[in-house]
Amino acid sequence: MKETRGFPEALERELFREEFPFGPVTRRGFLALGLLSLAACTPVVRRKGVPYVRQPEWVVEGGRAEFVTAFPHAGFAEPVRVRHYQERPLFLTPLEAAMSPYPLASLYALYDPARKGKGPDWEGFFAAWRKALGEGETLLVLPRTTSPRLEGLVREALRRYPNLRVARFEAWSLENVYLGAELAFGRGAWPVYRPERAETVLLLDVDLHEHPAGYLWGSALAQRRLPPMNRIYAVESGASLLGTLADHRLALKPSGVEAFLLDLARALGVVPGSPVSDYGGFLPALAEDLGRGGVVLPGVHLSPGAQALAMAVNAHLRAPVAYVPPPEGEAATPRAFREAEGASRLVWAAEGPLPSLQGKAFAAVLSLYPKEAPYSLPLAHPLEASSPCRDAQGRLWPAQALVKPLWGGRSLEEVLAGLLGEELPALSPEEKQALAEGRPLAEAEVLEVALRPGLGDRLPPLREEAPLELTLRPDASLFDGRYRQNPYLQELPRPLTRLVWDGALLAGEKQAEAWGLLQGIRARERRADPQRPLLRVRAGGQEVLLPLWPLPLLPEGSLVAPLSHVFHPEGVAFPAEVTPTGRDYPLVSTQYHGDLGEVEVEAVHVMTEKEALKEPKGEKRLSFYPPWPQGEHAWAMTVDLSRCLGCGLCVLACQVENNIPVVGKEEVQKGREMHWIRLDRYFTPEGALHQPVMCQHCEKAPCEAVCPVAATEHSDEGLNLMVYNRCVGTKYCSANCPYKARRFNFFPYAERFVGQGDPRRAKESPLVLLMNPEVTVRSRGVMEKCTYCVQRIELARAEAAKEGRRIRTGEVRTACQEVCPGKAIHFGDLLDPEDPIQAHRREGRHYTLLEEANTWPRTTYLAHLKNPNPRLAKEEAHG
């Protein structure tokens, strides 16, 4: 835990020496410096513009182009649209329903100068590898692979080199799913679920980022959270975002989750026997609802027996699920880590933790970033490679390289082809056609499977109960640690905990109280003290130190640790022992208050389906200010809280699109995070609620009246604008904003972010290519906030003017709207009668945040809808 996270030094200490080299500042010196600053607040950076020698015909100044490709994450393809600006990838959007945050955040890794190592000597490496293969057995460790082309190259390499052995490594394995299918059907298979077709959904210890199809599930479930609604149940040992969608939630220990599934199978008659408990009425109500058309969505970490039970229950319910061949040729497991440590000759090409390379006759590491190894070779970034792979539904997607490798990297296919002395073929006409049309190259083969009788007799033992049960689960941002060097993801607040730049041991409040630690933690929260108890956790024969973060949603006896900080080669579920160390560790969160009852104003409205059908409450429109003149458009935004998953993709998309810098752990601790969207979460007895809060673009904005230099203005189309070069940093606007949605550049965060800690290196850093040229890069002393992506409005206006027409309905889409998996955000024109935003404002669940402030915001909300079972509506003891 001694490793520091975030920027190593506070900006105050670093910049004080640079700007005040003469020592402490006196009052007279400060006044003199202030007068000097009137002449020049920010140094002028002069840049040279170099024209094209041969300008590509499709490149137009100020224009953009879009290309389709498949971005692999943990082996599975995510089809995306990549937006280019003069040959530079700048933004990614989902091609279909949804994508995870990893493709979008990977833009930082594409331009990251830390990827640059020594010039790669590929031919020398291939010669040394062939020599090692001639001397004895050599182990090649690959990550999860779903590419038929890569599998073909592996088979050819195994045929040509008898001493070559191949293993597959992933810290978060899918092997239990395949083993469960063998128990249930007699053959390995991969389930493809269609939760949007089910009236009742049971989420069984699963979350968005933990399943390859998790974000697609979130998108599908969010579309059914409108009348007529589905009903969602969640049974989980942790705290998941999918679980916060649930109408009813049951918190159990990991062993209790599998025991509950067995009782459900008994209640439905899938296996013989009677349920041990009715779980406070939860089980019979769930069984009745599932019988009307339901589906069970299990987590991939559940034991093979639990996987088989879930498949048997789905077969009994005739659930909307199909089975396709396993996308992996060979299941990747964490056990390959031990094989790698024991091998005398090793080529490590997997992601995640790195095994020890000491004492090996031959050792090489292939990775995105350089490593300390005898041979360290760069792998190509996914946007630099053309590697086809399968998605979570079993479809094969083609991919195309959208930029030449910046640091000499190669894809895994190119590496194996180089070992074989071959060259990879160019994109085939079929692949080019599929990319142009934005479709998969091949659909999945659907298997005809049937449940074998006698499952109850073949069922292996389920997980045994222990006083404390630990589950290692992927971090929502860093996954298994492979994205640890990405500051976008490090500073993206984790769902529910809102932690940044760190991982923690999650435990329920009752468990923390049993340890005698909860009262002290709450007292520190009230003092804004970030220190948290450091605990020693023993599990599976290993020991690790983790700081404690109590979370209300976890049951007593259940512990969750991030796989990005804790790895075990034998799996992810263990009995655990926890002892305090008497030491503390600072954890920084962007939100410390939790319960919805703690806030004086009802920020998130919750309604039932019947309540939402009522007429909307009339909005009071009283003001001393005269009305603004009306322009051609009246831009506005609605956020449907019933569809919001709380994933934070809107925060990340806004950051990438609008050149928002990362500031580091210490600055976030001081409340100086720069994200333009704040994703608030509130705990309730049933789970949690989420509310994105950005600048509300008030028609009677309190910030505009107090700015002494008119830096914040109101446009005739309803935008609350920021004129950056007028701003002198009084921060009056922030003090007057009731929503606290403004951010201030206390220091040159942007230059420091681009310069990787040194503002003076920003001019020559490759990360300059990451900056969107259509958005100003703000420097110190400037207030900034959400602009409704005004650059996109102006781009659409220019396109419409060129074609001699008006802006079409839905033509302007903000960055947060484009990536939202739940389609919770809608941006539109109040003067357009065909815009769906008109219907949103007539709904009975439409409301404004802090209505009593009388600011007339253009950003409004639709209340969160619940569809509770009448049998359980009055009995919440099961939660």
Steps between C-alpha positions, in 0.01 A plus 500: 500500500803730497460557127369852436213545261431813301747777442801467732506864616233752584472770237541771766844376604621445145377827354600713798867439431451579131299819537649639824871411480588787734333331800197588713279776363442820698183706470687765304648237273161343449350835393788558261454156353126565465563817300740311277238234441268762352745532213539129434302230679601208281811468281433489127600165352610538138450199274597439141246384247636259238283445193444164332743416222235278345168556670270195494190580299263397780667727758324834531600768746245503780343177371470160662487142381368184664621143465367173640723251678489240776675588825603193706461516877598189697485304175149603394428741216307820558388650165558874504499804277830689516483870424809637330623853466772526234609136546489520881252281692329737742175341618326162507130421506319164513405359163209309650321528834787565741869481571713492814720795608824323405504574123434870556757535779756313288547812288736617773706182466516547123693828535667430834876573470561253785448224241822602331788273593819406323469450127353149465732247335237256378732295283747459783218391730370244251850358457546471880153341535575241231830422671321452835250268331789294371652469848191378687138549589386862479169622640299764314230654718220668306202697628142396427477466122183489292668555162484205255800639315711510816392147592606381155843657545532336843423158353756552225765610750433194719537275195822659385668533843456185715657673802242777498229479767209745518300600807218755534489741795220721630453604861121515440420164340190376317589133551219437750241591236634238259522239776145577606379445143674161495318404821164616367519405131797266467703745290669836539292799394472875548157647587371806313219666693224733376379661825289757314262218401435390860229638728696406813878504535704353784852647528715247682817666631596668172595851395556705185877470478521142626324329209611543136139588413438705815463839335274350234285357781488840668386660177235232443367520857491881496274499193242299698494741796221694333128410508416220445792408724680177569577397858858447614620302801861497618667247729860594558791487741647832393366834385439517126369764262268249338368425847408865550251463215319227693153544642589253777845410624623225731850527648665169590850366551656336191418154633148622575454611139568149373283349773219735396532386138469138614187588699357680196562190286321292762208742517460483122530121493824498301673280758332287767457625856344790685650845561676539832357852547260739331737794569236718657251442219756595232532150351129418441433846354801464266403146394148618415627793292757286319228258401332776298802530274837553662874452460789451742826688430783342706843643567789324327687446829232274649604135534440251216215345698329839536548565127335167418211580736445838334497338155256237621269767647511695172419183305205435731374859455557489123695819549626712208849349488691335217822300518797542268842327492746631761667807349834389647687215340641421843375655823735760646543454877707653781676164547722582201680747727652215700601324177677817388689533828619140475605511134871529421435675167211742482337740254232691692242670276205512742359800686469557872760405765850410382671183631856497628759471222802428719704188436354428156716391210289710265241762589308744285201725569266627232285784630362844420747665741872412537590266786818403683589182311786360289276549196222759523312548174205734439159367407290711268211701638161362387456806275837420340412139416266307271411205718154345450337351809165388635263702713303387806223368273738276303505714185829551314586866441768627260739770614716754323806696609402866519847640561850371435677355807653799678768306689572202275247267660358184343182306560512145636415370151797689358725366777413137428519561126848648554604191696380285208670727245168590338307816427139562586265551205337835438133555571288282275220648286247337736660669802507838324134464407402407854691797641339736250154371588567487876403135545668182627698284263323184616206428726522259792415135452204413725535161669216257554534406866267312732511467877624159606281326760623439853677832556440475875708181514787643290510835680841564661515662844415867503707755686534428871405762756768672708484779762671738257491442126720701264433548129759655267310689231614723213524869575242705312778719356829310512348154440770248602773766513574517127384864489699612802706743290195680362430818701158541339390177666695556821318826565158384379305464828415137567128424503334510843822562697603803287865414577779626275862395451469205740344166582354398834355207689122538488300376797149559625432755771393225742829320440702818557299560818574144616871578459451818705613724213182658366459771761854626454462501119181705516663745741787546255255556215343786694845655544581448129789278608588254216685253725345153517602191702753275329408132539698182453300254290598131485335287234608194302839485669587857403505823695433855386449842658189692395327813636139455609207673332160419656214475250137481615390247236727210599372230736684406815773243435554597136820675391592627153852597388599642159677258269710795382672509842474139619571195284491131590606229250245250636182696438289786630298361796650406839424480871681792663641626827531870574705667772562874554854629471457817703610704200307724262501570129342802322205423271355780292137501393309766308185446710487415868132552581292202403144454616225679312345583837808701600434772242242765579375519141362200313758495222391173341126449463379139512160400365300192416353438158156625609640819649687574178174506302375808687505847348829685548513764769494852362830685524499839671643767273555816705803725457607861532732457201370586153473214250790431266443551127417168332727369225449239230529211748436437868742229607413284799582162653305235691654225712285191558609374843309177448740411218818631664734213593748714694789364292679834454543469122345845461769644729777335298356599162467862611861493619636364171287725278563823689872470584439472875826422680575251773618674818621219727401348832619785722310765305182290499535470877479880517181499294668620182397226257432642153226269367216705356244232594457396861330163538330507840387177662261459790442183700149378570370191685463323163835597348625825354389781270715697257472857375735666249536870584654738251452871431123540485514790250250700702286757321529718812856405584634638831856474368447749218391790720809494724783465248687834504649454151204337320697178452183297549230599252159386381449426132174556317473120460502439873865405556685624805834579333850542641733749328831365624724790402281741700506295820720641775425227753294681761295180548190706578307291250590180681397646835165606351426168323250295703597182310877531558563390143798728419868414509795736548852453369696582814820399319605420141332160517477462122869569439595271787271224367638520146858533627454197731574697814720775354308797351813614315507179293144537373602650166699199381290223656318257265197541726437829320354278226237386750356850535184577301593793271140626504509569874717754680764355732453704816788620713524613862267759647204408281155381603351226283191284484265303274438681170238264353787411260457836329768405247269226371212744475711735289627212285142391428407862429783532250401173325139614482604839359711333230199294392256791531273343764415512869661277758313170492326347800756303701793611283683650797607234748713582802795279595328369813188418301691303236665257740226454763420126501157553653408782259414704808615835356314685227603835352254686286332819387197632687390690187493183288150346524633161381773475763440228765595751767151646465347171618749475783390833642135393494562181699370472854846419630667811355657733757781751548780475752478753785177646366478731803814681375284635213782491244288351216760240395506367145633166631215310659443149632255214472434321829636154571231235449454189713278201431476325839323171553188572709581196714835651595421871493418504872753236607855620449661289771655277233735782395 
